[in-house]
Amino acid sequence: MAIHNKYFRKNILLSAVMIGALFAGGCGSNTMRYGVAMIKSEPPGAEVVNLRDDSNLGITPVKATFRSSDDQSEYVTVQLRRPGYADRITAFWINYRHEELVKAENEAIDVFVVMERENQP
């Protein structure tokens, strides 16, 4: 009888965990959502780095794509780097309102940064 109770408790616990996972998974959206920023600089040719994770987003002009599993907006901070110019940091909001990447690309937000020459002795 002790063996039966042991397996019964184990099955009850496993069932509770599975039900909890089902409810937790069903509450959110599993659909990938997109937001896109068209980042340009003057002069062009600056490296764009996402400061949240130090990922390289490309060289200006660049269309940077951001993905999320929810439709919350995100405040993105990037750094632009170009030899001979002072590094620039800028930030902008990305809205994950698009379920299709093509639509997000067609409605990309514009981000424009003017780079300043470094002081040279």
C-alpha positions as CSV (number, residue, x, y, z in Angstrom):
1,M,0.0,0.0,0.0
2,A,2.9,2.4,0.7
3,I,4.2,1.9,-2.9
4,H,0.7,2.8,-4.3
5,N,0.6,6.0,-2.2
6,K,4.1,7.0,-3.4
7,Y,3.2,6.6,-7.1
8,F,-0.2,8.3,-6.5
9,R,1.4,11.4,-4.9
10,K,4.0,11.5,-7.7
11,N,1.2,11.4,-10.4
12,I,-0.8,14.1,-8.6
13,L,2.3,16.3,-8.4
14,L,3.1,15.7,-12.1
15,S,-0.5,16.5,-13.0
16,A,-0.5,19.7,-11.1
17,V,2.8,20.8,-12.7
18,M,1.4,20.0,-16.2
19,I,-1.9,21.9,-15.6
20,G,0.1,24.9,-14.3
21,A,2.3,24.9,-17.4
22,L,-0.8,24.7,-19.6
23,F,-2.4,27.7,-17.9
24,A,0.8,29.7,-17.9
25,G,1.4,28.9,-21.6
26,G,-2.2,29.7,-22.6
27,C,-2.2,33.2,-21.0
28,G,0.4,34.8,-23.3
29,S,0.7,35.0,-27.1
30,N,3.1,32.6,-28.8
31,T,3.0,34.7,-32.0
32,M,6.3,36.4,-32.8
33,R,5.9,40.2,-33.2
34,Y,8.2,42.7,-35.0
35,G,9.3,46.3,-34.9
36,V,11.9,47.8,-37.2
37,A,14.0,50.9,-37.1
38,M,15.7,52.5,-40.1
39,I,18.9,53.9,-38.6
40,K,20.8,56.5,-40.6
41,S,23.7,58.7,-39.8
42,E,25.5,61.7,-41.2
43,P,28.0,60.7,-42.5
44,P,26.9,57.2,-43.3
45,G,29.0,54.2,-42.5
46,A,28.7,54.1,-38.7
47,E,28.6,50.8,-36.9
48,V,25.4,50.4,-34.8
49,V,25.6,48.5,-31.6
50,N,22.6,47.5,-29.4
51,L,23.8,48.4,-25.8
52,R,21.4,46.0,-24.2
53,D,23.4,43.0,-25.4
54,D,26.3,44.5,-27.4
55,S,25.0,43.0,-30.6
56,N,26.0,44.5,-33.9
57,L,23.0,45.7,-35.8
58,G,24.8,46.7,-38.9
59,I,26.4,49.7,-40.7
60,T,24.3,52.9,-41.4
61,P,22.1,53.1,-43.2
62,V,20.7,49.9,-41.6
63,K,17.2,48.5,-41.1
64,A,17.4,47.0,-37.7
65,T,14.8,44.3,-36.9
66,F,13.6,43.6,-33.3
67,R,11.5,40.6,-32.3
68,S,9.3,39.9,-29.2
69,S,6.6,37.4,-28.2
70,D,4.4,40.2,-26.9
71,D,3.1,43.5,-28.1
72,Q,4.7,45.7,-25.4
73,S,6.9,48.6,-26.5
74,E,10.6,48.6,-25.8
75,Y,13.0,51.4,-25.2
76,V,16.1,50.6,-27.3
77,T,19.5,52.3,-26.7
78,V,22.2,52.0,-29.4
79,Q,25.7,53.4,-29.9
80,L,27.0,54.6,-33.3
81,R,30.7,54.3,-33.9
82,R,32.8,55.5,-36.8
83,P,36.6,56.0,-37.0
84,G,37.4,59.8,-36.8
85,Y,34.1,60.6,-35.2
86,A,33.0,60.7,-31.6
87,D,30.8,57.8,-30.5
88,R,27.1,58.7,-30.2
89,I,24.4,57.1,-28.1
90,T,20.8,57.5,-29.0
91,A,17.5,55.8,-27.8
92,F,14.1,55.2,-29.3
93,W,10.9,53.3,-28.7
94,I,10.2,50.1,-30.7
95,N,6.5,49.1,-30.9
96,Y,6.0,45.4,-31.5
97,R,2.6,45.8,-33.2
98,H,3.3,43.8,-36.4
99,E,2.8,40.1,-36.7
100,E,4.4,40.1,-40.2
101,L,8.0,41.2,-40.7
102,V,7.2,42.7,-44.1
103,K,4.6,45.0,-42.6
104,A,7.1,46.0,-39.8
105,E,9.7,46.8,-42.5
106,N,7.3,48.9,-44.5
107,E,6.4,50.9,-41.4
108,A,9.9,51.2,-39.9
109,I,10.6,54.2,-37.6
110,D,13.3,56.6,-38.7
111,V,16.2,57.2,-36.5
112,F,18.8,59.9,-37.7
113,V,22.0,60.6,-35.9
114,V,24.6,63.3,-36.7
115,M,28.1,62.3,-36.0
116,E,30.7,64.9,-34.8
117,R,34.3,64.7,-35.8
118,E,36.7,63.9,-33.0
119,N,39.0,66.7,-31.8
120,Q,42.4,66.0,-33.4
121,P,45.5,67.7,-32.0
